Amino acid sequence: MTESKKFKQWMKVLSLTFIVLFLYIIIADRNAPLTTEGRVHGHVVQIAPEVSSRVTEVMIRNNDHVGKGDILFKLDPRQFEIALDKAELSLKSAKEKEIALHAQKSAAIANITRAKASLDNALSEYNRIVTLSKQQAVSRSTLDEVTKHYQVATAALEIERQNLKVLQAQLGRGEGTTTDVRLAKNQVEKAKLDLEKTYVRSPSDGVVTNLRLEVGTAASANMPLLTFVSSGSLWVAADFREKSVTRVNDDYKALVTFDAYPGRVFQYDVDSRDHGVSSGQQTPNGTLTEIQVNNRWVRDAQRTRINLDNDETLPSSLFVGSRATMVLHSGNNAFWQAVAKLRIRMVSLFHFIY
């Protein structure tokens, strides 16, 4: 065989190989997509005090494991102790005022009894004078005077009744129900709550990481001071080209290899696919549309995130941000399942090198 024929034969082989690989890449990207853009995600909580004060004691060290309710750090409680003492004194004063109102209520009831007696006497005298007046046994001025006394007694009784209603409204339905007492009780409860908040506690089991807190730090309410990663909240997610995952559904499985575990492959179920990316989010701002200009002939493919459902706890050495490579395949197709296993196995072995 001449050199020219050998060259042509090799060119045919290379061309055929290129075509086969090209078709394989296109088809495999739809049936067993692979990405190296996988990471371990987790619920990261920013721990912030709910009251403002100065840090007096830090109870944990960097990367300590803590349980739910454990004290992370303490704030200076003195101003809150003073506030609690003031609130308790206000409550005591309000209760004393309530006792005085009860005494006034008893006096008002006695005044009503006295006013009723006065009214009865005035009415009896009025009826007697009216009878005598009809017999012309008394003067007109005497009748007017008795009538006036009767009207005054009636008004006095009504005034005492209204005073009693005012006192009853102030006292409420029972002991400790006056507005002042209830407000004072609320102030006491708030002061106790603020004092309790000087102990900043862990919201759940987890790890405190990237600790930079020192004694003497001026802590402001709702300003984060610690980074907390909740235990058992880790999951794996990866970003795929959107055209690669149009067929992905609940039947798909994921094979994952972590950079931290070369040579090992883990299998998980596909949980969900995100329904958007930040570049497509629009916030009403009163301005016109901003057009993104791209002069490249071939633009970057849009990626979408696939989240995995890892029923079992991830390996303990993994952390938020650990890198992973992932391949997806349909659980109903044995051929592409085998292809996916081969691809991810090769990648996992390469992790021994890089």
Secondary structure as GFF3:
##gff-version 3
##sequence-region A 1 354
A	DSSP	alpha_helix	3	31	.	.	.	ID=ss1
A	DSSP	beta_strand	34	41	.	.	.	ID=ss2
A	DSSP	beta_strand	44	47	.	.	.	ID=ss3
A	DSSP	beta_strand	53	58	.	.	.	ID=ss4
A	DSSP	beta_strand	65	66	.	.	.	ID=ss5
A	DSSP	beta_strand	71	75	.	.	.	ID=ss6
A	DSSP	alpha_helix	78	134	.	.	.	ID=ss7
A	DSSP	alpha_helix	140	171	.	.	.	ID=ss8
A	DSSP	alpha_helix	179	196	.	.	.	ID=ss9
A	DSSP	beta_strand	199	201	.	.	.	ID=ss10
A	DSSP	beta_strand	206	209	.	.	.	ID=ss11
A	DSSP	beta_strand	218	219	.	.	.	ID=ss12
A	DSSP	beta_strand	226	230	.	.	.	ID=ss13
A	DSSP	beta_strand	235	241	.	.	.	ID=ss14
A	DSSP	three_ten_helix	242	244	.	.	.	ID=ss15
A	DSSP	beta_strand	252	258	.	.	.	ID=ss16
A	DSSP	beta_strand	266	273	.	.	.	ID=ss17
A	DSSP	three_ten_helix	278	280	.	.	.	ID=ss18
A	DSSP	beta_strand	303	309	.	.	.	ID=ss19
A	DSSP	beta_strand	323	330	.	.	.	ID=ss20
A	DSSP	alpha_helix	334	350	.	.	.	ID=ss21
###
